């Protein structure tokens, strides 16, 4: 496989897609369907599973939730809500334009954490898979799989766009000057002081993903 001059790697949740709004919609749906107490129980299961796995697993949490409510037919409706959710409506303004701008300068791909069913479904239904030409990599812990990323998308240089500073720091540690880290300060992680304290400043901070379209040419020239 020939080496690309530059590969732009994009995270999904709260980088290209407003996952906080997806989560808020799920909270409302669970509250309307089951009530506040049961909704709280689902999120307790969800957070426990995230601590166990290291990534968000909405369907895995739902499966565990179902074990506690085996006779409630509404539990199965939640899976339909998740799988059929209109994710395209939650793509950040300017996100697709930024991906397109980067595609004119190099190879674009998605590099995401997540489960093997819901995360790929989200990427497909949001239109993001098509936007990156089908180049989608989803791992349980992407920062541990950089050797596989390099094998699949060999490049002289990488640009990583991610809302999690710890991920950007891990890539900078692994790839050094070969990677430029871009931090879009959007989503709940961006306002979390603990996240800021846990990792160094990225190479570039932008207020929103839409700003990347104008910035992209300078990243290639740098």
N, C-alpha and C positions, 0 to 999 in steps of 0.2 A: 504494500500500500504506500503510495507516494505521500510525502510530507506536505501539509498545507502551510503556507506562509503564516497565517494567523487563523485561529479558531476562537470564535466568541461562544462562550458557554453561559447559558441562562438558567438560573433557578426559576421555579414556578411560583410557589405560594408566597404571596406578598412581595414578589419581585415583578412578575408579569401579570399575575392574577390576584385580585383582592380577596384573599382567602379569609380575612377577618369578616368580610360581609357574608361569605358563604356560611361561616360558623354562626354568625348572628341569625341568619335565616333558619339554620338548623335548630338553634336554641328556641326560636319562636315556634317552629313547627312542633318540636317535642313538647313545649309548654302547652300549646293548644291541643295536642293529641292526648297527652298523659297527665298534664298538670305539673305544677312547680316542683313537687317533691320527687316525682319520678324523673323529671328532666334533670334535676340535680344528681340523681343516682346515675344516670347515663354518663354525665360528664365526670363523675367520680371514677367510674370504670374506665372512661377514656383516658383520663390523666394517669391512672395507675398503669394502664397498658402502654402509654407513651413512655413512662419512666422505665418500664421493663424492656421495651423494644428499642427506644431511642428515636422513634419517629411517630407521627400521628397515624393511627389506624382506625378510621371511622367505622369501617365494616367489621373489623375485629372486635371493637368495643360493642357494636350492635349484636354480634353473635353471643358475647358474654352476657349482654343485657337480656337477650332472648332466653338464655338458660334460667334466668331469674323470673321470667314471665312467660312460661311455655304455653299458656292458654290464652294469651292476649293476641288476637289477630292483627291488631294495629302495629305490632312490632314489625311485621313483614312489610307494611306500608312504608316504614322508614327507609328500608333498603331501596324501594322505588323512588322515594324522594331524593336520595343521595345519587343514585345511578342516572336518574333522568333530569337532574338539576341543570338549569340553563347556564352553564359555566361561561359561555361566551359573553353573557351580559356583565360579568364581573372582571373581564380583562381590563386592566388599567388603561385609561386614556393615553394614547400615544405609544402603548407597548408594542403593538404590531408594526407601527411605523418605525420604531427604534430597531426592532428585529430586522425589518426590511433594509434599513440603512446599513446595518452591520453586514447583511448578506451581500451587499454590493461591494464590500471591502474584503470579505473573507468567507470562511465557512461558519455557519451558525448551527448550534445544537442546544438541546435542553439537557441539563445535568441536575437531576432532582433526587431527593430522598422520598421514600414512600413504600406503600405495600404493592403487591403484584397485581391488584385488580382495580381499586378505586383511583389510585394516582394516574395510571395510564388512561383510564376512562376520562378523568378530568382533563388531562392534556389533549385527548382526542376531541372531546365535545366542546372544548373552549376554542378550538381552531388553532391552538398553539402547535400541535403536531404538524399540521399542514404548513404553518408559517416557517418552520425550521426544516422543511423538506423531509420529514419523517425521521430525522436524526434525534432520537430520544433515548437517553440513558437514565434509568431509574434504579437506584441502589438503596439498600437499607441504611448504609452509611457511606455516602459518596466520597467523603474525604479519605476513606480507607481504600478506595478503589481507583486511585489515580493512575496506577499502572495499566489497568484495563482501559481507562479513558485514553491514555496515550496510545495504546495499541489500536484502538478503534478509530481514534481521531488524531493521528500524529501531526504535530505542528512545531514550527520553529518558535512560535509565540502563542500564548493564550491570553484571553481576556475573560475574567470570571465576573459575572454580575449576580449578586446575591444579597438578600436583606439580612443575613446572619453574619455578623462580624467574625465569629469563631470559625466559620467555614472559610471565609476569605483568608483568615490568618493561617489556617491549616494548609491551604493551597500555596500561600506565599512561602511558608516554611519548606514545603516539598519542592516547589518549582523555582523559587527565588526570582531572579530578574526575568525569567521566561514568562512570568504571568503578571498582568496588570489587574488589580482587584478594584472592582467598582461596587460601591455601597449605595443603593437607593434607600434613602431614609424615609421609608414608608412602611406601614404595618406596625403591629404592636411591639415587635422586637426593637424597632428603631428608637422607641421612647423608653425602653427598659434600661435604667442605669446600671443594673447588674451585667447586662450584655456588653455595654460600653466599657465597663471596668475589666471585663474578662479577656479582652482582645485588643491588640494595637489598632491604630488608625489604618484604614484601608488606603490604597494609593489614591483613589478618587472618591469623593462623596458627592452625590447628586440628590436633589430634593425629591425627584420623582423620575420614574423610568422614562417618561417622555423626553427628558433632557438628553438622553443618550443619543438620540438621532443626530443632533447637532455636534455632539462631542466625538462621535465615533471616528471621523477622519483623522483627528489629532492623535488618537490612540494608535492608529496604524503607522503614522509618521514618526511617532516617538521612538 
